[in-house]
């Protein structure tokens, strides 16, 4: 794994501790998503899964922002958590599952694509 310094325009290898945090954060994200999917399905609320997944993905950006010093990740995490909250509100007001997926999926996808482009350009 390598990180790119925007200030210097150089690429450097991530430290061992950064790689460890990256791995733990992604393992945690995977476990939380699986728990959410199985738990919400068992509870009879599968329509809430998109919001739950978006919430977990948003949260996972926060420690990565600190570890890799990528300020863009703070905004990405906050936006995804906000999108998840909007999706949960739609679900709470008995919105159709397809509408909840659209309300969560489209803004989440745009957020992630824009983040990818910004990070690729800036490092």
HELIX and SHEET records of a PDB file:
HELIX    1   1 UNK A   16  UNK A   42  1                                  27    
HELIX    2   2 UNK A   46  UNK A   48  5                                   3    
HELIX    3   3 UNK A   49  UNK A   68  1                                  20    
HELIX    4   4 UNK A   71  UNK A   92  1                                  22    
HELIX    5   5 UNK A   97  UNK A  122  1                                  26    
SHEET    1   A 2 UNK A   2  UNK A   5  0                                        
SHEET    2   A 2 UNK A  10  UNK A  13 -1                                        
END                                                                             
